Amino acid sequence: MTRRVLVTGGGTGIGKAIAHAFAAEGCRVTIAGRRRAPLEAAAEGLDLEIREADVADEVQVQALFDAPYDVVIANAGTGVAARIEDVELADWQRTLTVNMTGTFLTFRAALRAGMGTGGRLIAIASTASLQGGAQIPAYAASKHGVLGLVRSVAQGVAKRGITCNAICPGFVDTEMAESAITGLMARHDIPREKALKMVVGGNPMQRLIAPEEVAATAVFLASGGAASVNGHAMSVSGGEI
């Protein structure tokens, strides 16, 4: 039977790579996001279903689950770079709402919709789930929350033959990494090459991670070979964590 897969934030970056990877596996893939244009671009040439939804909206998330999915990847996320003294309350609340509450709403809806034995819940977390960062207090707090949720859900669904795991990438070659690079260039008046070195400085491989590497990890976690991998924070960071 063809598996149904949902990827939130599926229009760009990691989500797009994950959607394409599962489509290549022969799955029926649905990508969800707030903006239709990126979703349509991500689906071009592929048989992907497009659904517009904001993961921070309980009603919109619930509407995605008109039928059960076999694999649900909570990928939608956001973040701001600023020391805690400079973080505005609105930015703090938005980061926690999208990253943490959005994952909660997505997983809750998936289980309420009747995810069956062999189901897979996967959160795209971050190395920030496992360590702090002076410039990312809101983001790190939200991603620590995601990991706590994953570990708790994993215990609750284990007897039903469902697994729940987190993937914790370092800096991935996406718009978020590009924002970090350009931000460093502006703040320190340095060339791009130096800013890039600063961004990848924590990765022993000294490079950005390809979105396809994260996607391959998600495909593995959804495979039969990962049936006993549950409650795990899988670092994809070149040895940073």
C-alpha positions as CSV (number, residue, x, y, z in Angstrom):
1,M,0.0,0.0,0.0
2,T,1.3,3.5,-0.9
3,R,2.2,5.5,2.2
4,R,0.7,8.9,2.7
5,V,3.3,11.5,3.9
6,L,2.7,15.1,5.1
7,V,5.5,17.6,5.3
8,T,4.8,21.0,6.9
9,G,6.9,23.9,5.6
10,G,7.3,21.8,2.5
11,G,7.7,24.7,0.0
12,T,11.4,25.5,0.6
13,G,14.7,24.3,2.0
14,I,14.7,21.2,4.2
15,G,10.9,20.6,3.7
16,K,11.2,20.7,0.0
17,A,14.1,18.2,0.0
18,I,12.2,15.9,2.3
19,A,9.1,16.0,0.1
20,H,11.1,15.2,-3.0
21,A,12.9,12.3,-1.3
22,F,9.6,10.7,-0.2
23,A,8.1,11.2,-3.6
24,A,11.1,9.4,-5.1
25,E,10.3,6.5,-2.7
26,G,6.9,6.2,-4.3
27,C,4.9,7.8,-1.5
28,R,1.9,10.1,-1.9
29,V,3.2,13.4,-0.5
30,T,1.3,16.4,0.7
31,I,3.2,19.6,1.3
32,A,1.8,22.3,3.5
33,G,2.7,25.9,4.1
34,R,1.5,29.5,4.5
35,R,2.4,30.7,1.0
36,R,1.1,29.0,-2.1
37,A,3.8,30.2,-4.6
38,P,6.7,28.3,-2.9
39,L,4.5,25.2,-2.6
40,E,3.6,25.3,-6.3
41,A,7.3,25.8,-7.2
42,A,8.3,22.8,-5.0
43,A,5.6,20.6,-6.6
44,E,6.5,21.5,-10.2
45,G,7.0,18.4,-12.2
46,L,6.0,16.1,-9.3
47,D,2.7,14.7,-8.2
48,L,2.6,16.5,-4.9
49,E,-0.6,17.6,-3.2
50,I,-0.5,21.3,-2.0
51,R,-2.3,22.5,1.1
52,E,-2.2,26.0,2.5
53,A,-2.0,26.1,6.3
54,D,-0.3,28.0,9.1
55,V,1.0,25.5,11.7
56,A,0.4,28.2,14.4
57,D,-3.4,28.0,13.7
58,E,-5.1,25.1,15.4
59,V,-8.1,25.0,13.0
60,Q,-5.9,25.1,9.9
61,V,-3.7,22.3,11.2
62,Q,-6.7,20.2,12.0
63,A,-8.1,20.7,8.5
64,L,-5.0,19.1,7.0
65,F,-5.9,15.7,8.5
66,D,-9.1,14.8,6.6
67,A,-7.6,11.3,6.5
68,P,-4.7,9.7,8.4
69,Y,-1.1,10.0,7.2
70,D,1.4,7.2,7.6
71,V,4.4,9.6,8.0
72,V,4.1,13.2,9.4
73,I,7.1,15.5,9.3
74,A,6.8,18.7,11.4
75,N,9.3,20.8,9.6
76,A,7.8,24.3,9.5
77,G,9.9,26.7,11.6
78,T,11.2,30.2,12.2
79,G,13.9,32.0,14.2
80,V,15.5,35.3,15.0
81,A,19.1,36.0,15.8
82,A,19.6,38.4,18.7
83,R,20.9,38.4,22.3
84,I,18.2,38.1,24.9
85,E,18.4,41.8,25.7
86,D,17.4,42.6,22.1
87,V,14.7,40.0,21.6
88,E,11.2,41.6,21.4
89,L,8.4,39.8,23.1
90,A,6.5,39.4,19.8
91,D,9.5,37.7,18.2
92,W,9.9,35.4,21.3
93,Q,6.2,34.4,21.2
94,R,6.2,33.9,17.4
95,T,9.3,31.7,17.6
96,L,7.8,29.5,20.3
97,T,4.4,29.4,18.7
98,V,5.6,28.3,15.3
99,N,8.4,25.9,16.3
100,M,7.1,24.3,19.5
101,T,3.3,24.8,19.4
102,G,3.2,24.2,15.7
103,T,4.9,20.8,16.2
104,F,2.5,20.0,19.1
105,L,-0.6,20.8,17.0
106,T,0.8,18.8,14.0
107,F,1.5,15.7,16.0
108,R,-1.7,15.9,18.0
109,A,-3.8,16.2,14.9
110,A,-1.9,13.3,13.3
111,L,-2.7,11.0,16.2
112,R,-6.3,12.2,16.5
113,A,-6.8,11.4,12.8
114,G,-6.0,7.8,13.5
115,M,-2.3,7.2,12.6
116,G,-1.9,3.5,12.6
117,T,0.7,0.9,13.4
118,G,3.9,1.6,11.6
119,G,3.2,5.4,11.7
120,R,6.1,7.8,11.9
121,L,6.2,11.2,13.6
122,I,9.3,13.2,12.8
123,A,10.2,16.7,14.0
124,I,12.9,18.7,12.3
125,A,14.6,20.1,15.4
126,S,18.1,21.5,15.4
127,T,21.5,21.2,17.2
128,A,20.0,24.1,19.1
129,S,17.8,21.4,20.7
130,L,20.9,20.0,22.3
131,Q,22.9,23.2,23.2
132,G,22.3,26.9,23.7
133,G,23.5,29.9,21.7
134,A,24.0,33.4,22.8
135,Q,22.5,34.8,19.6
136,I,19.5,32.4,19.5
137,P,17.8,32.3,22.9
138,A,14.3,32.1,21.5
139,Y,15.2,29.6,18.8
140,A,17.1,27.4,21.2
141,A,14.4,27.5,23.8
142,S,11.8,26.5,21.2
143,K,13.8,23.7,19.8
144,H,14.6,22.4,23.3
145,G,10.8,22.3,23.7
146,V,10.4,20.4,20.5
147,L,12.8,17.7,21.7
148,G,11.0,17.4,25.0
149,L,7.8,17.0,23.2
150,V,9.3,14.3,20.9
151,R,10.7,12.3,23.8
152,S,7.3,12.5,25.6
153,V,5.2,11.6,22.6
154,A,7.6,8.7,21.8
155,Q,6.8,7.1,25.2
156,G,3.1,7.6,24.7
157,V,2.9,6.0,21.2
158,A,5.4,3.2,21.5
159,K,2.9,0.4,22.4
160,R,0.8,1.4,19.3
161,G,3.7,0.6,16.9
162,I,4.3,4.3,16.2
163,T,7.6,6.1,16.6
164,C,8.4,9.7,17.2
165,N,11.9,11.1,16.6
166,A,13.7,14.4,16.0
167,I,16.3,15.2,13.5
168,C,18.8,17.8,14.7
169,P,20.7,19.4,11.9
170,G,23.5,21.9,12.2
171,F,23.5,24.8,9.7
172,V,21.8,23.6,6.5
173,D,22.3,25.3,3.2
174,T,18.9,27.1,3.3
175,E,17.5,30.6,3.5
176,M,18.0,30.5,7.3
177,A,21.7,29.9,6.9
178,E,21.9,32.6,4.3
179,S,20.2,35.1,6.7
180,A,22.8,34.2,9.3
181,I,25.6,34.7,6.9
182,T,24.4,38.1,5.6
183,G,23.6,39.2,9.2
184,L,27.2,38.5,10.2
185,M,28.5,40.4,7.2
186,A,26.4,43.4,8.1
187,R,27.1,43.4,11.9
188,H,30.9,42.9,11.6
189,D,31.5,44.5,8.2
190,I,33.2,41.3,6.9
191,P,33.3,39.6,3.5
192,R,31.0,36.6,2.8
193,E,33.8,34.1,2.9
194,K,34.7,35.0,6.5
195,A,31.0,35.1,7.6
196,L,30.5,31.6,6.1
197,K,33.5,30.3,8.1
198,M,32.0,31.7,11.2
199,V,28.6,30.0,10.5
200,V,30.2,26.6,9.9
201,G,32.8,27.0,12.6
202,G,31.1,24.6,14.9
203,N,30.9,21.8,12.3
204,P,34.1,19.8,12.3
205,M,33.5,19.2,8.5
206,Q,33.6,23.0,8.0
207,R,30.7,23.1,5.6
208,L,27.0,23.7,5.4
209,I,24.8,20.6,5.4
210,A,22.9,19.8,2.3
211,P,19.1,19.7,2.7
212,E,19.2,16.3,0.9
213,E,21.3,14.9,3.8
214,V,18.5,15.8,6.3
215,A,15.9,14.3,3.9
216,A,17.8,11.0,3.7
217,T,17.7,10.9,7.5
218,A,14.0,11.4,7.5
219,V,13.5,8.6,4.9
220,F,15.6,6.3,7.1
221,L,13.5,7.1,10.2
222,A,10.4,6.3,8.3
223,S,11.7,3.0,7.1
224,G,11.2,-0.5,8.5
225,G,14.8,-0.6,9.5
226,A,14.1,2.2,12.0
227,A,11.2,0.6,13.7
228,S,13.0,0.5,17.1
229,V,14.4,4.0,16.8
230,N,12.1,6.0,19.1
231,G,12.5,9.2,21.1
232,H,15.8,9.8,19.4
233,A,17.5,13.1,18.7
234,M,19.5,12.3,15.5
235,S,22.2,14.8,15.0
236,V,23.1,15.6,11.4
237,S,25.9,18.1,12.1
238,G,29.2,16.7,10.9
239,G,30.2,15.9,14.5
240,E,29.2,19.2,16.1
241,I,27.0,17.3,18.5
